[in-house]
């Protein structure tokens, strides 16, 4: 029996309770396991629409490297929140969550079933649990945090943040998270741990039916490498060249996304094309590993759809 039929069988069980206003389907899983194709088939079976929950597929200028749905896919069922953000915008999970809530209200009017599809843990967690009510940071405090880092170096900056918030920093030592953590403290005189204990906002107030797409890790790696090769053949380097020619700010999320970072380095003539490909594939494998870990330890209960 195919994965779609297994999925449809499950919906046959719950369909009497399912309502387009009260419920949300989530199809989640690591990159390159077939989430989108499965979601499209499901949407056609149950009069559904797809909503993007991938932090890179929101960008207009990254169709190939983000593995955004093709024109053929887009013509099969309605898609929302794909390719609508300009590359020079520092788009946040809060921005996406606000748009998601608006889109869900619009979809209700059509009486179609909303299917949220993606593998970005922060996005999925925000949809399910909401976000901590951290105030919008001022440009002044963001700059102060950056200047502090530049003045004392990353090691001392980590220690400074650790002294302010050992619980948060012990788990989050990424430079950009440290910068945000310090800016939050400057602005509010409260650390990230304090804010994360506050009542969260923006969660989707619906019954959520979760499906996690499962596949052997080795197979995922093989699929990722093949897909990346195909992206390059299809012209992904031209996508990145446009970003490069626009002098894209390298601190923006799109410039740090999978494939883009190292191809930008290649276009800067800092590394060879072959090295850019190798490092991009390496980072993709690492990302898959992090995704699997996240789904194993952070996700709410789900029904596993095995794609073997």
ABEGO torsion letter per residue (X at the ends): XBAAAAAAAAAAAAAAABBAAABBBBBBEBBGAGAAAAAAAAAAAAGBBBBBABAAAABAABAAAAGBBBAAAAAABBBBGBGABBAABBBBAAAAAAAAAAAAAAAAAAGBBBBBBEABAAAAAAAAAEBBBBBBBBAAAAAAAAAAAAAAEAAAAAAAAAAABAAAAAABABAAAAAAAAAAAAAAGBBAAAAAABBBBGBBBBBBBBBBBBBBAAAAAAAAAAAAAAAAAAGAAAAAAAAAAAGBBAABAAAABBGAAAAAAAAAGABBAAAAAAAAAAAAAAAAAAAAAAAAAABBBBBBBBAX
